[in-house]
Amino acid sequence: MKAIFKLLAVVFLGMFIYAIYVQLNDPDATLWYAIYGVAALASILFIMNKLPFSIAVILFLGYIIGCALFWPEQYEGLSLGEGDIKNIEEGREAVGLLITAGIMMIYAFGVKTNK
């Protein structure tokens, strides 16, 4: 089970690094560098068995709160050309935070079960 969690963390680390990379053209790129950079750091710490359970839970809560704050007034999906670009962009950001929160929850579970 421990090996599966580590493999998932390596995959998530790659995804977070890619998420950082694709923010290059974003007007608020610095914010997203920090958001996904913290998630990448948490992945590295998890892989090294250095991520405390409390930090994983705090990150989970932070990303959930971020998802709620970024959620658009009217959710119109994630595809361009199907609605208001602002709603779609906010929806994408919120879903990204929701996915990241889920990953932090997996890390918290992994830390708790692997002790």
Stockholm file with secondary structure:
# STOCKHOLM 1.0

chainA/1-115         MKAIFKLLAVVFLGMFIYAIYVQLNDPDATLWYAIYGVAALASILFIMNKLPFSIAVILFLGYIIGCALFWPEQYEGLSLGEGDIKNIEEGREAVGLLITAGIMMIYAFGVKTNK
#=GR chainA/1-115 SS CHHHHHHHHHHHHHHHHHHHHTTTTCTTHHHHHHHHHHHHHHHHHHHTTCCCHHHHHHHHHHHHHHHHHHCCSSCCCSSTTSSCHHHHHHHHHHHHHHHHHHHHHHHHHHHHHTC
#=GC SS_cons         CHHHHHHHHHHHHHHHHHHHHTTTTCTTHHHHHHHHHHHHHHHHHHHTTCCCHHHHHHHHHHHHHHHHHHCCSSCCCSSTTSSCHHHHHHHHHHHHHHHHHHHHHHHHHHHHHTC
//
